[in-house]
Amino acid sequence: MKNTTSSPTGDSAGLLGEVEGTLQGHRDGHGFLIPDDGSSDIYLSSQETHAVMHGDRLRVRVVRFDKRGRPEGKVLEILERKKRPLIGRLLLESGIWLVAPEDRRMGQDILIPKNGIANATAGQVVAVELTEPPSLYSQPVGRVVEVLGEIDDPGMEIEIAVRKYDVPHRFSPDTLAQSAKLPEKLRAADLKHRIDLRDVPLVTIDGEDARDFDDAVYCEPFKQGRGKKAFEGWRLLVAIADVSHYVKPGEPLDADAYERATSVYFPRRVIPMLPEKLSNGLCSLNPYEDRLSMVCDMLVSTDGTVTAYQFYPAVICSHARFTYTEVAAILANTHGPEAAKRRELVPHLLHLHEVYRALLGERHRRGAIDFETTETQIVCDDNGRIEKIIPRTRNDAHRLIEEAMLAANTCSADFIQGSKHPSLYRVHEGPTPEKRQTLQNYLRSLGISVGISDDPSPREFQQLAEATKNRPDAQQIHTMLLRSMQQAIYTGTNSGHFGLAYPAYTHFTSPIRRYPDLLVHRVIKCLLAGKRYTLDAAKMNVPQAPKRPGRPPPPNPADARNEAERWEVVGAHCSANERRADEASRDVEAWLKCRYMRDRLGEEFAGTVSAVTSFGLFVQLDALYVEGLVHITELGGEYYRFDEARQELRGERTGIRYATGARVQVQVSRVDLDGRRIDFRLVRDGDDLRAPSRGSGAKPSGKASGKAPAKKRAPKTAVEALEEVRQTDRDVKQGRKAVVAGLHPVKAARKAAKKTAAKAAPRKRR
């Protein structure tokens, strides 16, 4: 049925128009249809969602629009049920077995017959397969297909996440069999047609907890020629594990690697893209062991320009396994104890640092964006629970490896593009017009004079970052700059990398853990051999990339009309699985943080407002690096208006403002482990909130405003503070009632205060 009336919002679906899309459920029972055409979400009441579940594909008719022009729909047809086991806890209530889904967006509990609980017991986490879908008059029915264990078992949060997000975590029997047949060491046949670099002192530099080593580096000064043609700079070698030698197209190893598309990293556990025999063995550049590699051999001039490069297969032997901390210590003190242990390799590390400084200078000249963000590391105990959360500090060793990898990636992109061969590029586009306008309004509201043009360049963003880096709210401004840009994706169409200011960029340096890198290696090898790599999508008989809400489902690679379309589809698959891995990792970290904070209920912490929404403030705690929500109902008994341009909440009666960057004192009030949510409440000190009106500093004290500073009071207990908040709200409501009754608000407040004091005073004995 075609649209009969255009919508108030200008979307394609008008009144009585029919729309197809994916249901996104809500924990309260209602839901939203995410249309395939990218138009506005359509609200579905709990009555409409009773017969469907989160993830189902539906056809919906728009039946009305609310006062704000938002569409509301009626379900006409269920196009496709989401087919996958659901994860939840098995419960026994009044003699009835049921499973409460882990994903609260499912909206309904699943009934389990007595003969369908397998060997599970009440309280355990189980995987359930639906045997009867929900209907208008009945709940869904299912049976237990897997028992995961108790909710408090170590690592249970990871077991839940990999199933909740459909992360493949078991290799197929064919893959395991093929992996078992691989040799333990290099054979003579493996060394044919390779450059022998085993005498070159390449080294690996990684984190302390790294288990697989993708890359090794080496640098030496290099001079060539005389006069105008003279070259002075460095020769930089980046050797990458040659995974393509072992993982061939169409084989079981390749099928499983493509299905996963990436390794997934959790605290204390990794779901690898390749079996351990490859990821930690044959393909890992372990120290003092011969390994096959693909080498990017570059000449870097003193101004940081890569003037020449070549790729070739080689055999190498890593001369040392360094950590970032160790290299940073050696660079800081070449005569210290760390340097004494590796004396023969110190000159090579110094050369690496020299070429890094040159590459960094070229990065600044081309205007690449370089935001300093705080990343955290979760340290767990033996039971898999958080012991502490610490910030990751980036030093010159991190940046040294980063610049070397960027140089190799750009050379691979240039080599492939120059050969006019299809491949996967890593594309990062700048802000859309809508996001650019939102960013401009935000900067204008802060009084920042440095703006952005209608067609912004990376240099403009970097200049903004430099101009605001010393502000107290710099972290929030940089976050807004990042949010204004689009997400990086893999695609067969090169559009450049906005953030790095590269005209072409691809991923070459991590084939152990990223499938796009493996494809790039195959393309380069074919080009070196004078051949052309054909993406045989028909052999990739694996599940395709899941459909993204708001976008049409990707076509099957086997049905692609041409080679370019097949590369696009493979890129979409790798991008989707990259997002899936990120979501699963964030889910596990959120669960661990909730468990961590559950033992701190009632405790008070200082924090910074990291984001402002229409429903409250997100606050990140200073000491713990944990984020939680201060709901708008916790901000006092008045109406707060959300200013999207300023990213702040402003009280209409008092004028109190809460903006990103504001310093606040909060108390942990509630932890919802199932919902992955931590709730805070603001701590009050008399009538003075310990929060600034803007992110530029604290609220003026009594001395600064001409009033005597208030006496410091003893800290209240959580019960006393809560009672004070309730009493304040009662006083405000009493004042409003008095206004309605015609009584002056000041007199009403005095009358309410006297009444409260009279109740609190002890009665005299008669």
Residue pairs with C-beta under 8 A, 6 or more apart in sequence:
1 16
1 17
1 18
1 61
2 17
3 12
3 13
3 14
3 15
3 16
3 17
4 14
4 15
4 16
4 17
5 14
5 15
5 16
5 17
6 14
7 13
7 14
7 15
7 17
7 40
7 62
7 65
7 69
7 71
8 65
8 69
9 40
9 69
9 70
9 71
11 39
11 40
11 71
12 19
12 37
12 39
13 19
13 35
13 39
13 40
13 42
13 62
13 71
14 62
15 62
15 63
15 64
15 65
16 61
16 62
16 63
17 61
17 62
18 59
18 60
18 61
18 62
18 76
19 33
19 35
19 36
19 37
19 39
19 42
19 59
19 60
19 61
19 62
19 73
20 35
20 36
20 57
20 58
20 59
20 60
20 79
21 33
21 34
21 35
21 36
21 42
21 57
21 58
21 60
21 549
21 550
22 33
22 34
22 36
22 55
22 56
22 57
22 58
22 547
22 549
23 31
23 32
23 33
23 34
23 44
23 49
23 52
23 53
23 54
23 55
23 56
23 57
23 58
24 31
24 32
24 33
24 34
24 41
24 54
24 105
24 549
25 31
25 49
25 53
25 54
25 55
25 105
25 106
25 107
26 32
26 105
26 107
27 104
27 105
27 107
27 675
28 46
29 46
29 49
29 107
30 43
30 44
30 45
30 46
30 48
30 49
31 44
31 48
31 49
31 52
31 54
31 105
31 107
32 41
32 42
32 43
32 44
33 41
33 42
33 44
33 58
33 60
33 73
34 41
34 549
34 550
35 41
35 42
35 550
36 550
36 551
36 552
36 553
37 552
38 550
38 551
40 70
40 71
42 60
42 62
42 71
42 72
42 73
43 66
43 70
43 71
43 72
43 73
44 60
44 72
44 73
44 75
45 72
46 107
48 73
48 74
48 75
49 75
49 107
50 108
50 134
50 135
50 136
51 75
51 78
51 133
51 134
51 135
51 136
52 58
52 75
52 78
52 134
53 81
53 82
53 106
53 107
53 108
53 133
53 134
53 140
54 82
54 103
54 105
54 106
54 107
55 82
56 78
56 79
56 80
56 81
56 82
57 78
57 79
57 80
58 75
58 76
58 77
58 78
58 79
59 75
59 76
59 77
59 79
60 73
60 74
60 75
60 76
61 73
61 74
61 76
62 71
62 72
62 73
63 72
63 73
63 74
64 71
64 72
65 71
65 72
66 72
81 130
81 133
84 166
85 127
85 128
85 129
85 145
85 146
85 163
86 99
86 101
86 102
86 103
86 106
86 110
86 127
86 128
86 129
86 130
86 142
87 101
87 102
87 103
87 125
87 126
87 127
87 128
87 148
87 160
87 163
87 164
88 99
88 100
88 101
88 102
88 110
88 125
88 126
88 128
89 99
89 100
89 102
89 123
89 124
89 125
89 126
89 151
90 97
90 98
90 99
90 112
90 117
90 120
90 121
90 122
90 123
90 124
90 125
90 126
90 144
91 97
91 98
91 99
91 100
91 109
91 122
91 123
92 122
96 111
97 111
97 112
97 113
97 114
97 116
97 117
98 109
98 110
98 111
98 112
99 109
99 110
99 112
99 126
99 128
99 142
99 144
100 109
101 108
101 109
101 110
102 125
102 160
102 164
102 674
103 164
104 674
104 675
108 134
108 139
108 140
109 139
110 128
110 130
110 139
110 140
110 141
110 142
111 139
111 140
111 141
111 142
112 128
112 141
112 142
112 143
112 144
113 141
113 143
116 131
116 142
116 143
116 144
117 143
117 144
118 126
118 143
118 144
118 145
118 147
119 147
120 126
120 144
120 147
123 150
123 151
124 147
124 148
124 149
124 150
124 151
125 147
125 148
125 149
125 150
125 151
125 156
125 159
125 160
126 144
126 146
126 147
126 148
127 144
127 145
127 146
127 147
127 148
127 163
128 142
128 143
128 144
128 145
129 142
129 143
129 145
130 140
130 141
130 142
131 141
131 142
131 143
132 138
132 140
132 141
132 142
133 140
134 140
148 156
148 159
148 160
148 163
149 156
149 159
150 156
154 382
154 383
154 384
154 385
155 268
155 269
155 384
157 384
157 587
157 588
157 591
157 592
158 266
158 269
158 588
160 591
161 167
161 266
161 584
161 585
161 587
161 588
161 591
162 169
162 264
162 271
162 584
164 584
164 587
165 580
165 583
165 584
165 587
166 546
166 580
167 260
167 264
167 271
167 580
167 581
167 584
168 256
168 259
168 260
168 271
169 271
171 179
171 256
171 275
172 252
172 255
172 256
174 252
175 252
175 253
175 255
175 256
175 275
176 275
177 252
178 251
178 252
178 253
179 253
179 275
179 277
179 278
180 277
182 246
182 277
182 278
182 282
183 282
184 281
185 290
186 290
186 291
186 292
186 315
190 245
190 292
190 315
191 315
193 313
194 292
194 312
194 313
194 314
194 315
195 295
195 312
195 313
195 314
195 315
196 314
196 315
197 237
197 239
197 295
197 314
197 315
197 316
198 290
198 315
198 316
198 317
200 218
200 237
200 316
201 218
201 319
201 320
201 344
201 345
201 348
202 216
202 217
202 218
202 237
202 239
202 285
202 316
202 317
202 318
202 319
203 216
203 217
203 218
203 318
203 319
203 320
203 321
203 322
203 345
203 348
203 349
204 213
204 215
204 216
204 217
204 285
204 287
204 318
204 320
204 321
204 322
205 217
205 322
205 323
205 324
205 327
205 397
205 400
205 401
206 213
206 321
206 322
206 323
206 324
207 323
207 324
208 323
208 324
208 325
211 270
211 279
211 280
211 284
212 272
212 279
212 280
212 283
212 284
212 512
212 513
213 241
213 284
213 285
213 286
213 318
213 321
214 240
214 241
214 285
214 509
214 510
214 511
214 512
214 513
215 238
215 239
215 240
215 241
215 285
215 401
215 404
215 405
215 509
215 510
216 238
216 239
216 285
216 293
216 316
216 318
217 236
217 237
217 238
217 239
217 352
217 401
217 404
218 236
218 237
218 239
218 348
218 352
219 234
219 235
219 236
219 237
219 348
219 351
219 352
219 354
219 355
220 234
220 235
220 348
220 351
221 233
221 234
221 235
221 351
221 354
222 231
222 232
222 233
222 234
222 235
222 299
223 230
223 231
223 232
224 230
224 231
225 231
231 299
231 301
231 307
232 301
232 302
233 299
233 300
233 301
233 302
233 307
233 355
233 358
234 299
234 300
234 351
234 354
234 355
234 358
235 297
235 298
235 299
235 300
236 297
236 298
236 299
236 300
236 355
236 404
236 407
237 295
237 296
237 297
237 298
238 295
238 296
238 298
238 404
238 405
238 407
238 408
238 509
239 285
239 293
239 294
239 295
239 314
239 316
240 293
240 294
240 295
240 296
240 408
240 508
240 509
240 510
240 511
240 517
240 521
241 283
241 284
241 285
241 291
241 292
241 293
241 294
241 511
241 512
242 283
242 291
242 292
242 293
242 294
242 313
242 511
242 521
243 274
243 278
243 283
243 511
243 512
243 518
243 521
244 294
244 511
244 518
244 521
244 522
244 525
245 292
245 313
246 253
246 278
246 282
246 283
247 253
247 254
247 257
247 274
247 278
247 518
248 254
249 522
249 536
249 539
250 536
250 539
253 274
253 275
253 278
254 539
255 539
255 540
255 541
255 542
256 542
257 273
257 274
257 515
257 518
258 515
258 540
258 542
258 570
258 573
259 542
259 543
260 271
260 273
260 515
260 577
261 273
261 514
261 515
261 516
261 573
261 574
261 577
261 578
262 273
262 513
262 514
262 515
262 574
262 577
262 578
262 581
263 270
263 271
263 272
263 273
263 279
263 512
263 513
263 514
263 581
264 270
264 271
264 581
264 584
264 585
265 581
265 585
266 584
266 585
266 588
267 378
267 380
267 384
267 386
267 588
267 589
267 592
268 380
268 384
272 279
272 513
273 279
273 512
273 513
273 514
273 515
274 283
274 512
278 512
279 512
279 513
282 291
283 291
283 511
283 512
284 291
284 512
285 291
285 293
285 316
285 318
286 318
286 321
287 318
287 319
287 320
287 321
288 317
288 318
288 319
289 317
289 318
290 315
290 316
290 317
291 315
291 316
291 317
291 318
292 313
292 314
292 315
293 313
293 314
293 315
293 316
294 311
294 312
294 313
294 314
294 508
294 521
294 524
294 525
295 311
295 312
295 313
295 314
295 316
296 309
296 310
296 311
296 407
296 408
296 411
296 412
296 508
297 309
297 310
297 311
297 312
298 306
298 308
298 309
298 407
298 408
298 411
299 306
299 307
299 308
299 309
300 306
300 307
300 355
300 358
300 359
300 407
301 307
301 358
302 358
303 358
303 361
303 362
304 358
304 359
304 360
304 361
304 362
304 363
304 365
305 362
306 407
306 410
306 411
309 411
309 414
309 415
311 411
311 412
311 415
311 524
311 528
312 528
313 525
313 528
319 345
320 342
320 345
322 342
322 349
322 397
324 395
324 397
324 398
324 401
325 395
325 397
326 338
326 342
326 397
327 349
327 396
327 397
327 400
328 395
328 396
328 397
329 336
329 338
329 339
330 336
330 338
330 339
330 342
330 346
330 349
331 349
331 350
331 353
331 396
331 397
333 339
334 346
334 350
339 346
342 349
352 400
352 404
353 396
353 400
355 404
356 396
356 399
356 400
356 403
356 404
359 403
359 404
359 406
359 407
360 399
360 403
363 370
363 403
366 458
366 459
366 501
367 457
367 458
367 459
367 462
367 501
368 458
368 462
368 499
368 500
368 501
368 502
369 458
369 461
369 462
369 465
369 481
369 498
369 499
369 500
369 501
370 462
370 465
371 465
371 478
371 481
371 482
372 394
372 469
372 478
373 475
373 478
373 482
374 391
374 392
374 475
374 625
375 391
375 392
375 394
376 389
376 390
376 391
376 392
376 625
377 389
377 390
377 391
377 392
378 386
378 389
378 589
378 592
379 386
379 387
379 388
379 389
379 390
380 386
380 387
380 592
381 387
385 592
385 595
385 596
386 592
386 593
386 595
386 596
389 593
389 596
389 624
389 625
389 626
390 625
391 625
405 509
406 500
408 508
408 509
409 426
409 505
409 506
409 507
409 508
409 509
410 502
410 504
410 505
411 508
412 506
412 508
412 520
412 524
413 425
413 494
413 502
413 504
413 505
413 506
414 504
415 524
415 527
416 423
416 506
416 520
416 523
416 524
416 527
417 494
417 504
419 527
421 523
421 526
421 527
421 532
421 533
422 492
422 523
422 535
422 563
422 564
422 567
423 492
423 506
423 519
423 520
423 523
423 567
424 490
424 491
424 492
424 506
424 507
424 516
424 519
424 520
424 567
424 570
424 571
424 574
425 490
425 491
425 492
425 493
425 494
425 495
425 504
425 505
425 506
426 488
426 489
426 490
426 497
426 505
426 506
426 507
426 516
427 488
427 489
427 490
427 491
427 493
427 494
427 495
427 496
427 497
427 505
428 485
428 486
428 487
428 488
428 489
428 496
428 497
428 498
428 499
428 500
428 505
429 485
429 486
429 495
429 496
429 498
430 456
430 458
430 485
430 486
430 498
431 439
431 456
431 484
431 485
431 486
432 486
435 483
435 484
435 485
435 486
436 452
436 454
436 456
436 484
438 484
438 644
438 645
439 452
439 480
439 481
439 484
440 451
440 452
441 644
441 645
442 480
442 645
442 646
442 647
443 450
443 451
443 452
443 464
443 477
444 451
444 645
445 643
445 645
445 646
445 647
446 473
446 477
446 646
448 464
448 467
448 468
448 477
450 463
450 464
450 467
450 468
452 460
452 461
452 464
453 460
457 501
458 498
458 499
458 500
458 501
459 501
461 481
461 485
464 477
464 481
465 477
465 478
465 481
468 474
468 477
468 478
471 477
471 695
471 696
472 661
472 695
472 696
472 697
473 659
473 660
473 661
473 694
473 695
473 696
475 608
475 610
475 661
476 609
476 610
476 647
476 660
476 661
476 695
479 610
479 611
479 660
480 647
480 660
485 498
485 499
486 498
487 579
488 497
488 499
489 571
489 572
489 575
490 507
490 516
490 570
490 571
490 572
490 574
490 575
490 578
491 567
491 568
491 571
491 572
491 575
492 564
492 567
492 568
492 570
492 571
493 564
493 568
494 504
496 502
496 503
496 504
496 505
497 504
497 505
506 516
506 520
507 514
507 516
507 517
507 520
508 517
508 520
508 521
508 524
509 517
510 517
511 517
511 518
511 520
511 521
514 574
515 574
516 571
516 574
519 535
519 570
522 533
523 533
525 533
526 532
526 533
527 533
534 563
535 557
535 563
535 566
535 567
535 570
537 557
537 558
537 560
537 566
537 569
537 570
538 557
538 558
540 557
540 558
540 570
544 554
544 556
544 557
544 569
544 573
545 554
545 569
545 572
545 573
545 574
545 575
545 576
545 577
546 576
546 580
547 553
547 554
548 576
554 569
554 572
554 573
554 576
555 565
555 569
556 569
557 566
557 569
557 570
557 573
560 566
560 569
587 676
590 676
591 673
591 676
593 626
593 678
594 671
594 672
594 673
594 676
594 677
594 678
595 673
596 624
596 626
597 624
597 626
597 628
597 668
597 671
597 678
598 671
598 673
600 668
601 668
601 669
601 670
601 671
602 667
602 668
602 669
602 718
603 667
603 668
604 665
604 666
604 667
604 668
604 683
604 715
605 621
605 622
605 623
605 624
605 665
605 666
605 667
605 668
606 621
606 622
606 623
606 663
606 664
606 665
607 619
607 620
607 621
607 622
607 663
607 664
607 665
607 666
607 680
608 619
608 620
608 622
608 661
608 662
608 663
608 664
609 617
609 618
609 619
609 658
609 659
609 660
609 661
609 662
609 664
609 691
609 695
610 618
610 619
610 620
610 627
610 660
611 617
611 618
611 647
611 660
612 618
612 642
612 647
612 648
612 649
612 658
612 659
612 660
613 642
614 632
614 642
615 631
615 632
616 629
616 630
616 631
616 632
616 634
616 635
616 649
617 629
617 630
617 635
617 649
617 658
617 662
617 664
618 627
618 628
618 629
618 630
619 627
619 628
619 629
619 630
619 664
619 666
619 680
620 626
620 627
621 627
621 628
621 666
626 678
627 678
628 666
628 668
628 677
628 678
628 679
628 680
629 677
629 678
629 679
629 680
630 664
630 666
630 679
630 680
630 681
630 682
631 679
632 640
632 649
634 669
634 680
634 681
634 682
634 725
635 649
635 651
635 658
635 682
636 651
636 654
636 656
636 725
636 728
636 729
636 732
637 728
637 729
637 732
637 733
638 651
638 652
638 653
638 654
638 732
639 651
639 652
639 653
640 649
640 650
640 651
640 652
640 658
641 649
641 650
641 652
642 648
642 649
643 649
643 650
646 659
647 659
647 660
648 657
648 658
648 659
648 660
649 657
649 658
649 659
650 656
650 657
650 658
651 657
656 689
656 691
656 693
657 693
657 694
658 664
658 691
658 693
659 693
659 694
659 695
660 695
661 694
661 695
661 696
662 691
662 692
662 693
662 694
662 695
663 690
663 691
663 692
663 697
663 698
664 682
664 689
664 690
664 691
665 682
665 683
665 690
665 691
666 680
666 681
666 682
666 683
667 680
667 681
667 682
667 683
667 718
667 721
668 678
668 679
668 680
669 679
669 680
669 681
669 718
670 678
670 679
671 677
671 678
671 679
672 678
672 679
681 722
681 725
682 689
682 690
682 691
683 690
683 721
684 690
684 721
684 724
684 725
685 710
685 713
686 710
686 713
688 699
688 710
689 699
690 699
691 699
692 698
692 699
693 699
701 709
702 708
702 709
702 710
703 709
716 724
727 756
730 752
731 749
731 752
731 753
731 756
734 748
734 749
734 752
735 745
735 748
735 749
735 752
737 748
738 744
738 745
738 747
738 748
738 751
738 752
739 745
739 748
743 751
